[in-house]
């Protein structure tokens, strides 16, 4: 025997069938992978908010009040325009970084001054959302870099009413939340602005040097900015609803890149994913002592 055998090969029909099967498998696999990734990103965001909730409560235990959403430059605060997120650093296992912050402010009160720049450009994972890649790396903002955040403190109805938990110069006690801590929002998701001007975790001026739309946001926020980039946006108020990263006006509402809604931290430390259908009840949830009945049972 010479060992010669007829060589086998795929026919054109068999090859087409194999290609079709592979195509079907790919079509089925990619959406599944995307769903798994989206689910993992939602879990990560919820965990970040949970840690912030623990930090807020530990801050309250230490100071008997929640941190100010930010402070203005009136000279009464040692850390002008510092964010509530920065003030949580000692309670988020970032004591060393907090000491660097204190040293920077001791040298220069202006948060864009040279002592602050190494901190201003840091990316802290807890303040990022994996669904938004823009928050995972520092943004080159002219002569320096900035670290972005996907979260905003809830200022209340809007930044002019001071009826929430975190707003300019706020010093709210948990006992002041007469609507109930389980019915009051503390922090929510809101991606950085399209131009990366608003949404810095470290410190910020916001619209009118009050941190609004930058560090804190009302659930019916107003556009009070004098920045030309936002001149085409209506004054509002803006409701909780879908947004876009390329839309200047989306910066004035709570929203997220997760499909269908966004995560919120409540004052009792609970984290819930709220669908955009919950927009009607947000004014009740956003205030600490409005006396409204804000039920999520229908949303």
C-alpha positions as CSV (number, residue, x, y, z in Angstrom):
1,X,0.0,0.0,0.0
2,X,1.3,3.4,-0.9
3,X,-0.8,5.2,1.7
4,X,-2.3,7.5,-0.8
5,X,-5.9,8.5,0.2
6,X,-8.2,11.0,-1.4
7,X,-7.8,14.5,0.2
8,X,-10.9,15.8,1.9
9,X,-11.9,19.5,1.8
10,X,-14.8,21.7,2.6
11,X,-17.2,22.2,-0.2
12,X,-18.3,25.8,-0.9
13,X,-21.7,25.0,0.7
14,X,-20.1,23.6,3.9
15,X,-17.9,26.7,4.1
16,X,-20.8,29.0,3.8
17,X,-22.7,27.1,6.5
18,X,-19.7,27.3,8.9
19,X,-19.3,31.0,8.2
20,X,-23.1,31.5,8.9
21,X,-22.8,29.6,12.2
22,X,-19.8,31.6,13.3
23,X,-21.7,34.8,12.4
24,X,-24.7,33.8,14.4
25,X,-22.5,32.9,17.4
26,X,-20.7,36.3,17.2
27,X,-24.1,38.0,16.9
28,X,-25.3,36.2,20.0
29,X,-22.0,36.6,22.0
30,X,-21.4,40.4,21.5
31,X,-24.7,41.6,23.0
32,X,-24.2,39.1,25.9
33,X,-20.7,40.5,26.5
34,X,-22.1,44.0,26.3
35,X,-24.8,43.2,28.8
36,X,-22.3,41.7,31.2
37,X,-20.0,44.7,30.9
38,X,-23.0,47.1,31.4
39,X,-24.1,45.1,34.5
40,X,-20.5,45.2,35.9
41,X,-20.3,49.0,35.3
42,X,-23.6,49.5,37.1
43,X,-22.4,47.5,40.1
44,X,-19.1,49.5,40.1
45,X,-21.0,52.8,40.1
46,X,-23.3,51.6,42.9
47,X,-20.3,50.5,45.0
48,X,-18.7,53.9,44.5
49,X,-21.8,55.6,45.7
50,X,-22.0,53.2,48.7
51,X,-18.5,54.1,49.7
52,X,-19.3,57.8,49.4
53,X,-22.3,57.2,51.6
54,X,-20.2,55.6,54.3
55,X,-17.8,58.6,54.0
56,X,-20.6,61.1,54.4
57,X,-21.8,59.4,57.6
58,X,-18.3,59.1,59.0
59,X,-17.8,62.8,58.2
60,X,-21.0,63.6,60.1
61,X,-19.9,61.5,63.0
62,X,-16.7,63.5,63.2
63,X,-18.1,67.0,62.6
64,X,-21.8,66.7,63.6
65,X,-22.8,68.0,60.1
66,X,-22.4,66.9,56.5
67,X,-19.7,68.6,54.6
68,X,-20.5,71.7,52.6
69,X,-21.1,71.0,48.9
70,X,-18.5,73.6,48.3
71,X,-17.4,76.8,50.0
72,X,-17.3,80.2,48.3
73,X,-14.4,82.7,48.4
74,X,-15.9,84.9,51.1
75,X,-12.8,84.5,53.2
76,X,-14.6,82.6,56.0
77,X,-13.5,79.1,54.9
78,X,-9.9,78.0,54.8
79,X,-10.5,75.9,51.7
80,X,-12.4,78.1,49.2
81,X,-14.2,76.2,46.4
82,X,-13.1,72.8,47.8
83,X,-15.7,70.1,46.9
84,X,-17.5,67.8,49.3
85,X,-15.7,64.9,47.7
86,X,-12.3,66.3,48.7
87,X,-13.5,66.8,52.3
88,X,-14.4,63.1,52.4
89,X,-10.8,62.0,51.6
90,X,-9.9,61.2,55.2
91,X,-13.0,58.9,55.4
92,X,-12.3,57.2,52.1
93,X,-8.9,55.8,53.2
94,X,-7.1,58.8,51.6
95,X,-5.6,60.4,54.7
96,X,-2.2,60.9,53.0
97,X,-3.8,62.7,50.0
98,X,-5.9,64.8,52.4
99,X,-2.7,65.9,54.1
100,X,-1.3,67.0,50.7
101,X,-4.5,68.9,50.1
102,X,-4.1,70.7,53.4
103,X,-0.6,71.6,52.5
104,X,-1.6,72.9,49.2
105,X,-4.2,75.2,50.6
106,X,-1.8,76.4,53.3
107,X,0.4,77.6,50.5
108,X,-2.2,79.0,48.1
109,X,-5.9,79.5,48.5
110,X,-6.5,79.4,44.7
111,X,-7.2,75.8,43.8
112,X,-5.7,76.3,40.3
113,X,-2.4,77.5,41.9
114,X,0.8,75.5,41.4
115,X,0.7,73.6,44.8
116,X,-2.7,72.2,43.8
117,X,-1.9,71.0,40.3
118,X,-0.5,67.6,41.2
119,X,-3.7,66.8,43.1
120,X,-6.1,68.6,40.7
121,X,-5.0,66.2,37.9
122,X,-5.4,63.0,39.9
123,X,-8.0,60.5,38.8
124,X,-9.6,58.9,41.9
125,X,-11.5,55.7,40.8
126,X,-14.2,56.2,43.5
127,X,-15.3,59.4,41.8
128,X,-15.4,57.9,38.3
129,X,-17.9,55.8,36.3
130,X,-16.5,53.0,34.2
131,X,-19.4,53.6,31.7
132,X,-17.8,57.0,30.9
133,X,-14.2,56.6,29.7
134,X,-13.7,60.4,30.0
135,X,-13.5,60.1,33.8
136,X,-10.8,57.4,33.7
137,X,-8.0,59.6,32.7
138,X,-7.0,63.2,33.4
139,X,-8.2,65.9,31.0
140,X,-5.7,68.4,29.6
141,X,-7.2,71.7,30.5
142,X,-4.7,74.2,29.0
143,X,-1.7,74.6,31.3
144,X,-2.8,71.9,33.7
145,X,-4.7,68.6,34.0
146,X,-7.9,67.9,35.9
147,X,-9.5,64.8,37.3
148,X,-13.2,64.5,36.4
149,X,-16.1,63.0,38.3
150,X,-19.4,61.3,37.3
151,X,-21.2,62.4,40.5
152,X,-22.9,65.5,41.9
153,X,-24.0,66.3,45.4
154,X,-27.8,67.0,45.5
155,X,-28.2,70.7,46.2
156,X,-32.0,70.4,46.5
157,X,-34.5,71.9,44.1
158,X,-32.0,74.2,42.4
159,X,-28.8,75.9,43.4
160,X,-30.6,79.1,44.6
161,X,-32.9,77.5,47.2
162,X,-30.4,75.7,49.5
163,X,-33.1,73.1,50.4
164,X,-31.1,70.0,49.8
165,X,-28.1,68.4,51.6
166,X,-25.0,69.6,49.7
167,X,-24.8,73.2,48.4
168,X,-22.5,76.2,48.7
169,X,-21.5,76.7,52.4
170,X,-24.0,74.0,53.5
171,X,-23.8,72.6,57.1
172,X,-26.7,70.2,57.2
173,X,-27.2,67.8,60.1
174,X,-28.9,64.4,59.6
175,X,-31.4,65.7,62.2
176,X,-32.3,68.5,59.8
177,X,-33.6,65.9,57.3
178,X,-37.2,65.9,58.5
179,X,-38.5,64.3,55.3
180,X,-36.6,61.2,56.4
181,X,-33.1,60.0,55.4
182,X,-34.5,57.2,53.3
183,X,-36.6,59.7,51.3
184,X,-33.9,62.2,50.7
185,X,-31.2,62.2,47.9
186,X,-27.6,63.0,48.8
187,X,-25.6,62.2,45.6
188,X,-26.5,61.3,42.0
189,X,-24.9,60.5,38.7
190,X,-24.2,63.3,36.2
191,X,-21.4,62.9,33.6
192,X,-18.9,65.8,33.1
193,X,-19.9,68.6,30.7
194,X,-19.2,68.2,27.0
195,X,-16.2,70.6,27.3
196,X,-14.9,69.2,30.6
197,X,-15.3,72.6,32.2
198,X,-17.8,71.3,34.8
199,X,-17.4,68.2,36.7
200,X,-14.0,68.4,38.6
201,X,-13.9,66.3,41.7
202,X,-11.3,68.4,43.6
203,X,-12.8,71.9,43.5
204,X,-14.7,74.2,41.3
205,X,-16.5,77.5,40.8
206,X,-19.6,76.2,39.1
207,X,-22.0,78.6,37.5
208,X,-21.7,81.5,39.9
209,X,-18.8,80.5,42.2
210,X,-21.3,78.4,44.1
211,X,-20.2,75.0,42.7
212,X,-23.5,74.5,40.9
213,X,-23.5,72.1,37.9
214,X,-19.8,71.5,38.8
215,X,-19.8,69.9,42.2
216,X,-23.5,70.1,43.2
217,X,-26.7,70.0,41.2
218,X,-30.4,70.6,41.9
219,X,-33.0,68.1,40.7
220,X,-34.7,71.0,38.9
221,X,-31.5,73.0,38.2
222,X,-31.4,76.3,36.4
223,X,-29.0,77.5,33.7
224,X,-27.5,80.6,35.4
225,X,-24.2,80.4,33.6
226,X,-22.6,83.4,31.8
227,X,-20.3,81.1,29.9
228,X,-20.9,81.4,26.1
229,X,-20.8,77.6,25.7
230,X,-24.1,77.4,27.5
231,X,-25.7,80.5,26.2
232,X,-27.9,78.5,23.8
233,X,-29.3,76.4,26.6
234,X,-32.7,77.4,28.0
235,X,-32.8,78.6,31.6
236,X,-34.8,75.6,32.7
237,X,-35.7,74.1,35.1
238,X,-34.2,70.9,33.9
239,X,-35.7,67.5,34.8
240,X,-34.0,64.2,35.5
241,X,-33.9,62.5,32.0
242,X,-31.6,61.2,29.3
243,X,-28.6,63.3,28.3
244,X,-25.8,63.2,25.8
245,X,-22.0,63.8,26.3
246,X,-22.0,66.2,23.3
247,X,-24.9,68.2,24.5
248,X,-24.0,71.4,26.5
249,X,-27.5,71.5,28.1
250,X,-27.2,68.0,29.6
251,X,-24.9,69.4,32.3
252,X,-27.9,70.9,34.0
253,X,-29.8,67.6,34.8
254,X,-29.0,64.4,36.5
255,X,-28.5,61.5,34.1
256,X,-26.0,58.8,33.3
257,X,-24.6,56.7,30.5
258,X,-26.3,53.6,32.0
259,X,-29.4,52.7,29.9
260,X,-32.7,53.9,31.4
261,X,-31.7,55.9,34.4
262,X,-29.0,56.7,37.0
263,X,-27.8,55.7,40.4
264,X,-28.6,57.8,43.5
265,X,-27.3,57.7,47.0
266,X,-29.9,58.4,49.7
267,X,-29.1,60.1,53.0
268,X,-29.5,56.8,54.9
269,X,-26.7,55.3,52.8
270,X,-28.9,53.2,50.5
271,X,-28.1,53.3,46.8
272,X,-30.9,52.9,44.2
273,X,-31.0,52.9,40.4
274,X,-33.8,55.2,39.4
275,X,-35.4,55.1,36.0
276,X,-36.1,58.3,34.2
277,X,-39.8,57.7,34.8
278,X,-39.1,58.8,38.4
279,X,-38.7,62.5,37.2
280,X,-42.0,63.6,38.7
281,X,-41.1,62.6,42.2
282,X,-37.5,64.0,42.2
283,X,-38.5,67.4,43.7
284,X,-39.8,65.6,46.7
285,X,-36.8,63.4,47.0
286,X,-34.3,66.3,46.5
287,X,-35.4,68.4,49.5
288,X,-34.6,67.7,53.1
289,X,-37.5,69.3,54.8
290,X,-40.2,70.0,52.2
291,X,-42.9,67.9,53.8
292,X,-43.6,66.3,50.4
293,X,-44.5,62.7,50.0
294,X,-41.9,61.3,47.6
295,X,-42.7,57.7,46.9
296,X,-40.8,55.5,44.5
297,X,-43.4,52.7,44.6
298,X,-44.9,53.7,41.3
299,X,-41.5,54.1,39.6
